[in-house]
Amino acid sequence: MPGGVTVVPVQSKAELDRFIRVPMRLGARDPNYIAPLLFERGEALTAKGNPFFQHADVQFWLAVRDGRDVGRISAQIDHLNPLTKDGVGHFGMIAAEDDPAVFAALFDAAEAWLKARGCRIAQGPVNLSTNEEVGLLVEGHDSPPMFMMGHDAPHTPGRIEGQGYGKAKDIYAYVCSVADDLPAPILRRVRKPPAEGVVLRTLDMKRLDQEVQTLTGILNDAWSGNWGFTPTTEAETQALATNLKLLLDPRLAWFAEIDGEPAGFMILLPNINEAIADLRGKLLPFGWAKLLWRLKVKGPKTGRVPLMGVKRKFASTMRGQLLPFQLIDAVAQAARKLGYERYELSWVLEDNVAMRRICDAGGARVYKTYRVYEKALA
């Protein structure tokens, strides 16, 4: 290909390992880049470890020049995503050296694959599902990313735009100080005894599978109107329960019920990136001990709220409108006692007015912007 670049489809375990390591090499000199755990990436990017592959077609590629891996990209079609019926396919996992020839070669491969399967529009990055990592970091490179949030090289937005892509949506990451209470007028309402029929409770670890089913039901209902949302399947729910066991602190996972019906939830997870920043992706020989000590003994200072929602039937009611603030206050009080200093609410669509108002009213501020790009495929 032009520029001496060869694009190789990933077909073997060794090639997948190379694929995973590309951004690790590119980000080695970036003080804010944090290498993911290699074993976790290996599971997330294979059908054996990720139920996403049960309802999606996926292909990965490596860009190689002179025997050296200089970039990577994925393309995928999620058959449960409502945008698929409109001819939308996704690219993702994009990482490459600052060279237009490398980006051109990678996007040529991904777009040809999508077009061959009937796609008329390419959107991304989506890594791999809209329930995982979405968007490319375009603002906020001056701080490390939180758990399951991307940190892309600053040259990447311009190179993607150079391939003919434009903005589809921006999504925001908000940051909150745990030390700050909600504004006084809101706090006075939140700290009153709950309205009749409203119950707030923490997650019951003894019934974790059932609790995750409840969470998933609320999530699929609350987020159903969001752009690009894909319902979570039963298999993905089970995988979620398994993956959360190590991370979940029931004191930071709250449910709300209205008249005995699950109505809302909020979960704060410890920021794993804080604990693995110096492990370089490896848990052996001593990484496991360091990770567990930092999470369970030392305790994290930062966290992320990746999951929060209120059922749509309650969201427009007086009791339902107060639930997000009651949940935020309950989680913040618990986090404060556990030594947390700040947490992130992410991701929030730019046109999700209701959620943005909640974040703004709660004193949170946007500190990172991620962008989803799109391009019509000729």
C-alpha positions as CSV (number, residue, x, y, z in Angstrom):
1,M,0.0,0.0,0.0
2,P,1.1,3.7,-0.3
3,G,3.7,4.7,2.3
4,G,5.0,1.1,2.5
5,V,2.2,0.1,4.9
6,T,0.8,-3.5,4.9
7,V,-2.5,-4.1,6.6
8,V,-2.7,-7.6,8.2
9,P,-6.0,-9.1,9.4
10,V,-5.7,-10.5,12.9
11,Q,-6.2,-14.2,12.8
12,S,-4.0,-15.8,15.5
13,K,-3.4,-15.4,19.2
14,A,0.0,-14.0,18.6
15,E,-1.4,-11.3,16.2
16,L,-4.1,-10.4,18.8
17,D,-1.3,-9.9,21.4
18,R,0.5,-7.6,19.0
19,F,-2.8,-5.8,18.4
20,I,-3.3,-5.2,22.1
21,R,0.2,-3.9,22.6
22,V,0.1,-1.3,19.8
23,P,-1.3,1.6,21.9
24,M,1.0,0.6,24.8
25,R,4.1,1.3,22.7
26,L,2.6,4.5,21.2
27,G,1.7,5.8,24.7
28,A,4.9,4.9,26.4
29,R,6.1,8.5,26.5
30,D,2.8,10.0,27.5
31,P,2.8,10.6,31.3
32,N,-1.0,10.3,31.3
33,Y,-1.3,7.1,29.4
34,I,-2.1,4.0,31.5
35,A,-1.5,0.5,30.0
36,P,-4.5,-1.8,30.3
37,L,-4.1,-5.2,31.9
38,L,-3.0,-7.6,29.2
39,F,-5.1,-10.5,30.4
40,E,-8.2,-8.4,30.6
41,R,-7.8,-7.1,27.1
42,G,-7.2,-10.6,25.9
43,E,-10.6,-11.7,27.3
44,A,-12.5,-8.6,26.2
45,L,-11.3,-9.0,22.6
46,T,-12.2,-12.7,22.1
47,A,-15.4,-14.6,21.7
48,K,-14.5,-16.8,24.6
49,G,-14.3,-13.9,27.0
50,N,-16.8,-11.4,25.7
51,P,-20.5,-12.2,24.9
52,F,-20.6,-9.2,22.5
53,F,-19.2,-11.6,19.8
54,Q,-22.4,-13.6,20.1
55,H,-24.4,-10.9,18.4
56,A,-21.8,-9.1,16.3
57,D,-19.4,-9.6,13.4
58,V,-15.9,-8.3,14.3
59,Q,-12.6,-8.0,12.5
60,F,-9.2,-6.6,13.7
61,W,-6.3,-5.4,11.6
62,L,-2.7,-4.4,12.2
63,A,-0.8,-1.9,10.1
64,V,2.8,-3.0,9.6
65,R,5.8,-1.2,8.0
66,D,9.3,-2.6,7.7
67,G,8.4,-5.5,10.1
68,R,7.1,-3.1,12.8
69,D,3.5,-2.6,14.0
70,V,2.6,1.0,13.4
71,G,-1.2,1.0,13.9
72,R,-4.4,-1.0,14.5
73,I,-8.1,-0.7,13.9
74,S,-11.3,-2.8,14.3
75,A,-14.6,-2.9,12.4
76,Q,-17.7,-4.4,13.8
77,I,-21.4,-4.8,13.1
78,D,-23.6,-5.2,16.2
79,H,-26.8,-6.8,15.1
80,L,-28.6,-5.7,18.3
81,N,-27.7,-2.0,17.9
82,P,-30.7,-0.1,16.5
83,L,-28.5,1.9,14.2
84,T,-27.5,-1.2,12.3
85,K,-30.9,-1.3,10.5
86,D,-30.1,2.2,9.2
87,G,-26.9,0.8,7.6
88,V,-24.5,1.9,10.3
89,G,-21.4,-0.1,11.1
90,H,-18.6,0.8,13.6
91,F,-14.9,1.2,13.6
92,G,-12.9,1.1,16.8
93,M,-9.7,0.3,18.7
94,I,-8.0,3.0,16.5
95,A,-4.3,3.7,17.5
96,A,-1.6,4.6,15.0
97,E,1.6,6.6,14.6
98,D,1.2,10.1,13.4
99,D,1.3,9.3,9.7
100,P,-1.5,9.9,7.2
101,A,-0.4,6.9,5.2
102,V,-1.0,4.6,8.2
103,F,-4.4,6.0,9.0
104,A,-5.4,5.8,5.3
105,A,-4.4,2.2,5.0
106,L,-6.3,1.2,8.2
107,F,-9.5,3.0,7.3
108,D,-9.4,1.7,3.8
109,A,-9.4,-1.9,5.2
110,A,-12.1,-1.2,7.8
111,E,-14.4,0.7,5.4
112,A,-14.1,-2.0,2.7
113,W,-15.0,-4.7,5.2
114,L,-18.1,-2.7,6.3
115,K,-19.2,-1.9,2.8
116,A,-18.9,-5.6,1.8
117,R,-21.4,-6.3,4.5
118,G,-23.9,-3.7,3.4
119,C,-23.0,-0.8,5.6
120,R,-23.6,2.7,4.3
121,I,-22.2,4.7,7.2
122,A,-19.1,4.1,9.3
123,Q,-19.2,5.5,12.9
124,G,-16.7,5.3,15.7
125,P,-14.6,4.8,17.6
126,V,-16.7,2.2,19.4
127,N,-14.6,-0.3,21.4
128,L,-16.3,-2.7,20.8
129,S,-19.9,-2.2,21.9
130,T,-21.7,1.0,22.9
131,N,-21.9,-0.6,26.3
132,E,-18.1,-0.6,26.6
133,E,-15.8,2.3,25.5
134,V,-17.2,4.9,23.1
135,G,-15.7,8.0,21.5
136,L,-12.2,9.4,20.9
137,L,-10.6,11.8,23.4
138,V,-10.6,15.3,21.8
139,E,-10.3,17.4,25.0
140,G,-8.7,16.6,28.3
141,H,-5.4,15.0,27.5
142,D,-3.8,16.7,30.5
143,S,-5.0,14.1,33.0
144,P,-5.1,10.2,33.1
145,P,-8.2,8.4,32.0
146,M,-10.5,6.7,34.5
147,F,-11.3,3.0,34.4
148,M,-12.8,1.9,31.0
149,M,-12.3,5.4,29.4
150,G,-10.0,6.0,26.5
151,H,-6.8,8.2,26.3
152,D,-6.0,8.7,22.6
153,A,-2.9,10.4,21.2
154,P,-3.6,14.1,20.5
155,H,-2.8,13.7,16.8
156,T,-5.6,11.1,16.3
157,P,-8.6,13.4,15.8
158,G,-7.0,15.3,13.0
159,R,-5.9,12.1,11.3
160,I,-9.4,10.7,11.4
161,E,-10.9,13.9,10.1
162,G,-8.3,13.7,7.3
163,Q,-10.0,10.5,6.2
164,G,-13.2,12.4,5.6
165,Y,-14.9,11.8,9.0
166,G,-17.0,14.5,10.8
167,K,-18.6,14.8,14.2
168,A,-21.6,12.6,14.9
169,K,-21.9,13.2,18.7
170,D,-19.8,14.5,21.5
171,I,-20.0,12.7,24.9
172,Y,-18.7,14.1,28.2
173,A,-17.0,13.0,31.3
174,Y,-17.9,15.0,34.4
175,V,-15.8,15.1,37.5
176,C,-17.0,15.7,41.1
177,S,-15.2,16.4,44.4
178,V,-16.3,13.9,47.0
179,A,-15.7,16.6,49.7
180,D,-18.4,18.9,48.1
181,D,-22.0,18.4,49.1
182,L,-24.9,19.0,46.7
183,P,-26.0,22.6,46.6
184,A,-27.9,23.6,49.7
185,P,-31.4,23.9,48.2
186,I,-31.1,20.3,46.7
187,L,-29.5,18.9,49.8
188,R,-32.3,20.1,52.1
189,R,-34.8,18.1,50.0
190,V,-32.5,15.1,49.7
191,R,-31.8,14.9,53.4
192,K,-35.5,14.9,54.3
193,P,-37.1,11.5,55.1
194,P,-37.9,9.8,51.7
195,A,-41.4,10.3,50.2
196,E,-43.9,7.6,50.9
197,G,-43.2,4.5,48.9
198,V,-39.5,5.4,48.3
199,V,-36.8,3.1,49.6
200,L,-33.0,3.4,49.2
201,R,-30.8,0.4,49.9
202,T,-27.3,-0.8,49.2
203,L,-26.5,-3.8,46.9
204,D,-26.8,-7.3,48.5
205,M,-23.7,-9.2,47.6
206,K,-25.3,-12.5,48.7
207,R,-27.8,-12.1,45.8
208,L,-25.3,-10.6,43.3
209,D,-26.7,-12.4,40.2
210,Q,-30.2,-11.3,41.0
211,E,-29.1,-7.8,41.8
212,V,-27.3,-7.5,38.5
213,Q,-30.4,-8.7,36.7
214,T,-32.3,-5.9,38.5
215,L,-29.7,-3.4,37.5
216,T,-29.8,-4.6,33.9
217,G,-33.6,-4.2,33.7
218,I,-33.4,-0.6,35.0
219,L,-30.5,0.1,32.7
220,N,-32.2,-1.2,29.5
221,D,-35.3,0.8,30.4
222,A,-33.6,4.0,31.4
223,W,-31.2,4.2,28.5
224,S,-33.6,2.9,25.9
225,G,-34.1,6.3,24.3
226,N,-30.5,7.2,24.2
227,W,-28.8,7.5,20.8
228,G,-27.0,4.3,19.8
229,F,-28.0,2.4,23.0
230,T,-27.8,-1.4,22.7
231,P,-29.8,-3.5,25.2
232,T,-27.6,-5.7,27.4
233,T,-28.2,-9.5,26.8
234,E,-28.6,-12.1,29.5
235,A,-25.1,-13.5,28.7
236,E,-23.6,-10.0,29.0
237,T,-25.4,-9.6,32.3
238,Q,-23.8,-12.8,33.7
239,A,-20.4,-11.7,32.5
240,L,-20.9,-8.3,34.2
241,A,-21.7,-10.1,37.5
242,T,-18.6,-12.1,37.2
243,N,-16.4,-9.2,36.4
244,L,-17.8,-6.9,39.1
245,K,-17.2,-9.3,42.0
246,L,-13.7,-8.1,42.6
247,L,-14.5,-4.4,42.2
248,L,-17.9,-4.0,43.8
249,D,-18.1,-2.4,47.2
250,P,-21.8,-2.7,48.3
251,R,-21.5,0.5,50.2
252,L,-21.0,2.3,46.9
253,A,-23.8,0.5,45.0
254,W,-27.3,1.9,45.7
255,F,-30.7,0.9,44.5
256,A,-33.9,3.0,44.8
257,E,-37.4,1.4,44.9
258,I,-40.8,3.1,44.4
259,D,-43.8,1.3,45.8
260,G,-41.8,-1.9,45.9
261,E,-40.6,-1.8,42.3
262,P,-36.9,-1.3,41.3
263,A,-36.8,2.3,40.0
264,G,-33.2,3.5,39.9
265,F,-29.6,2.7,40.8
266,M,-26.1,4.2,40.9
267,I,-22.8,2.4,41.2
268,L,-19.4,3.9,42.0
269,L,-16.5,1.6,41.0
270,P,-12.9,2.1,42.2
271,N,-10.7,3.6,39.5
272,I,-8.6,0.5,38.6
273,N,-6.4,2.8,36.5
274,E,-5.1,4.4,39.7
275,A,-4.0,1.0,41.0
276,I,-2.4,-0.4,37.8
277,A,-0.7,2.8,36.5
278,D,2.8,1.4,37.1
279,L,2.2,-2.3,36.3
280,R,2.7,-1.9,32.5
281,G,-0.2,-4.2,31.8
282,K,1.3,-7.2,33.7
283,L,0.1,-8.9,36.9
284,L,3.0,-11.3,37.2
285,P,5.1,-11.8,39.2
286,F,3.9,-9.3,41.8
287,G,1.2,-7.3,40.1
288,W,-1.7,-9.2,41.6
289,A,-0.4,-8.5,45.1
290,K,0.1,-4.8,44.4
291,L,-3.4,-4.5,42.8
292,L,-5.2,-6.2,45.7
293,W,-3.3,-4.2,48.3
294,R,-4.0,-1.0,46.6
295,L,-7.7,-1.8,46.2
296,K,-8.5,-3.5,49.5
297,V,-5.9,-2.1,52.0
298,K,-4.6,1.2,50.8
299,G,-7.9,2.1,49.2
300,P,-8.4,4.2,46.0
301,K,-8.8,7.9,46.0
302,T,-10.7,8.1,42.7
303,G,-13.7,6.3,41.2
304,R,-16.0,6.2,38.3
305,V,-19.8,6.0,38.0
306,P,-20.3,4.0,34.7
307,L,-23.8,2.9,35.5
308,M,-26.7,5.1,36.7
309,G,-30.3,5.3,35.7
310,V,-34.0,5.8,36.6
311,K,-36.8,3.9,34.9
312,R,-38.6,6.1,32.3
313,K,-42.0,5.6,34.0
314,F,-40.7,7.2,37.1
315,A,-38.3,9.9,35.6
316,S,-41.1,12.4,35.0
317,T,-42.7,12.0,38.5
318,M,-41.9,14.1,41.6
319,R,-40.5,11.1,43.4
320,G,-38.5,9.9,40.4
321,Q,-37.0,13.3,39.7
322,L,-35.5,13.4,43.2
323,L,-34.0,9.9,42.9
324,P,-30.8,10.8,41.1
325,F,-29.9,13.4,43.7
326,Q,-30.8,11.0,46.6
327,L,-28.5,8.3,45.0
328,I,-25.7,10.8,44.4
329,D,-25.8,12.0,48.0
330,A,-25.9,8.4,49.3
331,V,-22.9,7.3,47.2
332,A,-21.0,10.5,47.9
333,Q,-21.4,10.2,51.7
334,A,-20.2,6.5,51.6
335,A,-17.3,7.4,49.3
336,R,-16.2,10.2,51.7
337,K,-16.1,7.8,54.6
338,L,-14.0,5.4,52.5
339,G,-11.4,8.0,51.7
340,Y,-12.3,8.8,48.1
341,E,-11.5,12.3,46.9
342,R,-13.2,12.6,43.5
343,Y,-15.2,10.6,41.0
344,E,-16.2,10.7,37.4
345,L,-19.7,10.5,35.9
346,S,-19.3,9.2,32.4
347,W,-20.2,9.0,29.7
348,V,-23.0,11.6,29.1
349,L,-24.3,12.4,25.6
350,E,-24.1,16.1,24.7
351,D,-27.9,16.1,24.0
352,N,-28.9,14.1,27.1
353,V,-30.3,17.3,28.6
354,A,-31.8,15.6,31.7
355,M,-28.6,14.0,32.8
356,R,-26.5,17.1,32.0
357,R,-28.8,19.1,34.2
358,I,-28.4,16.6,37.0
359,C,-24.6,16.8,36.7
360,D,-24.6,20.6,36.6
361,A,-27.0,20.9,39.5
362,G,-24.9,18.5,41.5
363,G,-21.7,20.6,41.1
364,A,-20.0,18.4,38.6
365,R,-18.0,19.9,35.7
366,V,-17.0,18.6,32.2
367,Y,-13.3,17.8,32.2
368,K,-13.0,15.5,29.2
369,T,-14.8,15.4,25.8
370,Y,-15.0,12.3,23.6
371,R,-16.2,12.4,20.0
372,V,-18.0,9.9,17.8
373,Y,-17.2,10.4,14.2
374,E,-19.1,9.3,11.1
375,K,-18.6,9.1,7.3
376,A,-20.9,8.1,4.5
377,L,-19.4,5.1,2.6
378,A,-19.5,5.7,-1.1
